[in-house]
Amino acid sequence: MPPRRPAPPTLRQAAALAVALVVPPACVVCRRSAEAVVCGDCLRALPWLRGHRCPRCALPRHRAGCPAAAAAFDRAWAPLAHEGAARALVHALKFRASLPVADVMAAHIAANLPTDLRHPIVPVPPDRRRRRRRGFDPAAMLAERVAARAGLPLSACLRRTDHGHRQLGAGRHLRRSAGRFAAVATADLPPRVVLVDDVHTTGATLDACAKALKERGAEWVGAATYVRTL
């Protein structure tokens, strides 16, 4: 599969980019005037995850065993913790439609992506109603840019089959409840693929996606997200 070019912008994406050209630039994190999407101070404040982390769940430590021990995905990784400036970047993309943030996030992922996660990329699928309201899909946008920067093939082959229950603010038990997130793969897969999403919280979404991918031929599924909830 050759690397796929990013999809052309939607009307909402084009409008957001046009506004960005007219409105004086400001850092999306601190809102102060800046020459870039994120100012230097906020970039330096990013909570990078360094040192040892569990290759299965991406956490630096476990309280009572690896929470991903029974998950369908085989490997998880994120460059940053879901806090501070990194959390603000995710929020700016998802809820304020700050589309240039996707390039910043993708650059952080692609530049640090471990060798064993450099395989064909599959974005976590959106709820269709939420995508229509936003006018874009944050995970797909992030996956497209990571694939382009890393020179990896991209396959948007997952489709959600649940009713689109809201994930934000849901606790661990609710996130893992049966039927909360369900997906199917619409194409056969190569032996090794990597899911891309913005946030890894409980891993329930990644688990459901990995199961769907393995049902269509994937033998090994990794997961790369921008941030990991600690």
C-alpha positions in Angstrom: 0.0 0.0 0.0 1.6 3.3 -1.1 1.4 6.3 1.3 -2.0 8.1 0.7 -2.2 11.8 0.3 -4.2 13.7 2.8 -7.8 14.3 1.8 -8.8 17.7 0.5 -10.2 20.1 3.2 -13.9 20.2 3.9 -15.7 23.6 3.8 -15.4 23.8 7.6 -11.7 23.1 7.5 -11.2 25.7 4.7 -13.1 28.3 6.7 -11.0 27.6 9.8 -7.8 28.0 7.8 -9.1 31.2 6.3 -9.8 32.6 9.7 -6.4 31.7 10.9 -4.9 33.8 8.1 -7.0 36.9 9.1 -7.0 36.7 12.9 -3.7 37.7 14.6 -1.9 34.5 15.5 -2.0 33.3 19.1 -0.8 30.2 20.9 -3.6 27.7 21.1 -2.5 26.7 24.6 -1.9 30.0 26.5 -3.8 32.2 24.0 -1.0 34.8 24.1 0.3 36.3 20.8 2.7 34.0 19.1 4.4 33.4 15.7 3.4 29.8 15.6 0.5 27.6 16.5 2.1 26.8 19.9 4.5 29.3 21.5 8.0 28.3 22.6 7.1 28.4 26.3 4.2 26.0 25.9 6.3 23.7 23.7 8.9 23.5 26.5 6.1 22.8 29.0 4.9 19.7 27.2 4.8 16.6 29.5 7.0 14.2 27.6 6.9 10.6 28.7 10.5 9.4 29.2 12.1 6.3 30.7 10.7 2.9 31.1 7.1 2.2 30.1 5.2 -1.0 29.8 5.1 -1.9 26.1 1.6 -3.4 26.4 -0.2 -0.4 28.0 2.3 2.5 27.7 2.1 3.2 31.5 5.3 3.9 33.4 4.0 1.7 36.3 1.1 -0.6 37.3 -0.9 -0.6 40.5 -2.1 -4.2 40.1 -0.9 -5.8 36.9 -0.9 -4.5 33.3 -4.4 -3.2 32.4 -3.9 -4.3 28.8 -2.9 -7.9 29.6 -6.0 -9.2 28.0 -6.4 -6.5 25.3 -6.5 -7.4 21.6 -3.8 -4.8 20.8 -0.2 -6.1 21.3 1.7 -2.8 21.8 0.8 0.7 22.9 2.8 3.9 22.9 2.4 7.7 23.3 5.0 10.4 23.4 3.2 12.6 25.9 1.1 12.4 29.1 -2.5 13.6 28.9 -2.0 16.7 31.0 -1.0 20.3 30.9 0.0 21.7 27.5 -0.5 18.4 25.7 -4.1 18.1 27.0 -4.7 21.7 25.8 -3.5 20.8 22.3 -5.9 17.8 22.1 -8.7 20.0 23.3 -7.9 22.7 20.8 -8.1 20.3 17.9 -11.2 18.4 19.0 -13.3 21.1 20.5 -12.1 24.4 19.0 -11.4 23.1 15.5 -7.8 24.5 15.6 -6.8 22.4 12.6 -3.1 23.3 12.4 -2.7 21.6 15.8 -3.0 18.3 14.0 0.3 19.0 12.2 2.0 19.8 15.5 0.7 16.6 17.1 1.6 14.5 14.1 5.1 15.9 14.1 5.6 14.9 17.7 4.3 11.3 17.0 6.2 10.8 13.7 9.5 12.1 15.1 9.5 9.8 18.1 7.6 6.8 16.7 9.4 3.6 17.7 10.8 1.3 15.0 8.4 -1.5 15.9 5.4 0.7 15.3 6.4 1.8 11.8 3.7 -0.2 10.0 0.6 0.6 7.9 -1.6 3.1 9.8 -5.3 2.7 10.6 -7.2 5.6 12.2 -9.6 4.9 14.9 -13.1 5.5 13.3 -15.4 8.4 14.4 -19.0 8.4 15.3 -20.6 9.6 12.0 -23.0 12.1 13.7 -20.2 13.7 15.7 -18.0 13.9 12.6 -20.9 15.7 10.8 -21.2 18.2 13.6 -17.5 19.0 13.7 -17.0 18.9 10.0 -13.9 16.9 10.4 -12.5 13.8 12.1 -9.6 14.5 14.5 -8.3 10.9 14.6 -8.4 10.6 10.8 -6.6 14.0 10.4 -3.9 13.0 12.8 -3.4 9.6 11.2 -3.2 11.1 7.7 -0.5 13.5 8.8 1.5 10.9 10.8 1.4 8.6 7.8 2.6 11.3 5.5 5.4 12.4 7.8 6.6 8.9 8.5 6.2 7.7 4.9 3.8 4.9 5.9 0.7 3.5 4.2 -2.7 4.6 5.4 -5.9 2.5 5.4 -9.1 4.1 6.8 -10.7 0.6 6.9 -12.5 0.7 10.2 -16.2 1.7 10.6 -18.1 2.2 13.9 -21.2 0.0 14.4 -22.3 1.3 17.8 -24.7 4.2 18.6 -21.9 6.7 19.3 -22.1 7.0 23.1 -20.0 9.9 24.3 -16.6 8.9 25.6 -15.5 12.2 27.2 -16.0 12.1 31.0 -17.0 8.4 31.0 -15.4 6.4 33.8 -13.5 3.2 33.3 -16.4 0.9 34.0 -18.7 2.8 31.6 -16.0 3.0 28.8 -15.6 -0.8 29.0 -19.3 -1.6 29.1 -20.4 -4.0 26.3 -21.5 -2.3 23.1 -20.2 1.2 24.1 -17.8 1.1 21.2 -17.9 -1.4 18.4 -16.2 -1.5 15.0 -15.8 -3.6 11.9 -13.0 -3.7 9.3 -14.1 -3.2 5.7 -10.9 -4.5 4.1 -8.4 -7.3 4.5 -5.3 -6.3 6.5 -1.6 -6.9 6.3 0.0 -8.9 9.1 1.1 -5.9 11.1 -0.8 -2.6 11.5 -0.9 0.4 13.9 -3.9 2.2 15.2 -3.7 5.9 15.6 -5.8 8.0 17.9 -5.4 11.2 19.9 -5.9 9.9 23.5 -5.3 6.5 25.2 -7.5 6.4 28.4 -8.7 3.0 29.4 -7.8 1.3 26.1 -11.3 0.1 25.5 -11.6 1.8 22.1 -8.2 0.5 21.0 -9.2 -3.0 22.2 -12.4 -3.0 20.1 -10.6 -1.7 17.0 -7.8 -4.2 17.4 -10.3 -7.1 17.6 -12.0 -5.9 14.4 -8.6 -5.7 12.6 -7.6 -9.2 13.7 -10.9 -10.5 12.4 -9.8 -9.3 8.9 -6.3 -10.8 8.9 -4.0 -8.6 11.1 -1.8 -10.8 13.2 -0.3 -8.0 15.3 -1.8 -4.6 16.2 0.0 -1.7 17.7 -1.5 1.5 19.0 0.1 5.0 18.8 -1.7 7.9 20.4 -0.6 11.5 21.0 -1.2 11.3 24.8 -1.6 8.6 27.4 -3.8 9.2 30.5 -1.7 8.3 33.6 
